[in-house]
Amino acid sequence: MPQDEAVIGCTGKLLIGTRGSAGPGEILVRVRGGLETFLAWSDAPLSAGATVLVIESRGCREVGVIEWVDPLDALGEDTADAD
């Protein structure tokens, strides 16, 4: 199965939540200048709407994901005051 290296490291939103080992969800990812959907697998169930990070390509438009929180979001409005 050919792997899709371009999608690794991209973030996206889950359109359909994952069910851990019970089954995949579906992710919408901005990649190659457009939006693409992939089947998304995770170790633990993740809810629809969650932001996730693609950590592996499983080939055939399937990816492994983990929940993702942008570290810059933790800075919040403090960065606007830094100027």
C-alpha positions in Angstrom: 0.0 0.0 0.0 1.5 3.4 -1.0 1.8 5.8 1.9 0.8 9.5 1.6 3.7 11.3 3.2 2.2 14.8 2.5 -0.5 14.4 5.0 1.7 13.4 8.0 2.0 16.4 10.3 -1.1 18.1 9.1 -4.0 19.0 11.4 -7.7 18.6 10.7 -11.1 18.3 12.1 -13.0 15.1 12.7 -16.2 14.9 10.6 -17.1 11.6 12.2 -15.7 10.6 15.6 -13.3 7.7 15.9 -14.1 4.7 18.0 -10.6 3.6 19.0 -9.9 0.0 18.1 -13.6 -0.5 17.2 -13.4 1.5 14.0 -12.3 4.7 12.2 -13.8 8.1 11.9 -13.4 10.6 9.1 -11.1 13.6 9.0 -11.0 16.7 6.8 -7.4 17.9 6.2 -6.1 20.9 4.3 -3.3 19.4 2.2 -1.8 19.9 -1.3 -3.7 23.3 -1.6 -7.1 21.8 -1.0 -9.3 19.9 1.4 -9.3 16.1 1.4 -11.0 13.5 3.6 -9.4 10.4 5.0 -10.4 7.5 7.3 -9.0 8.4 10.7 -7.8 5.8 13.2 -6.9 6.5 16.9 -6.0 4.5 19.9 -8.8 6.1 22.0 -12.2 7.3 20.8 -12.3 10.9 19.7 -15.4 13.1 19.2 -16.6 14.6 16.0 -15.4 18.2 15.8 -12.1 17.4 17.6 -8.9 18.9 16.2 -6.4 16.1 15.4 -2.9 15.7 14.2 -2.0 13.2 11.6 0.9 11.0 12.9 1.0 8.3 10.3 -0.2 7.3 6.9 -1.7 3.8 6.6 -2.1 3.9 2.9 -5.4 3.7 0.9 -6.5 7.1 2.3 -6.3 6.0 5.9 -4.3 7.8 8.6 -3.5 7.5 12.3 -4.4 10.6 14.4 -4.0 11.9 17.9 -6.0 14.7 19.6 -4.3 18.1 19.0 -4.3 21.4 20.9 -2.3 24.1 19.3 0.4 25.2 21.8 0.0 28.8 20.6 -3.6 28.8 21.7 -2.3 28.6 25.3 -0.7 32.0 24.8 -4.1 33.5 24.1 -4.4 37.3 24.0 -1.1 37.7 25.9 0.8 37.8 22.5 -1.3 40.8 21.3 -0.1 42.8 24.4 3.6 42.0 23.7 3.9 44.6 21.0 
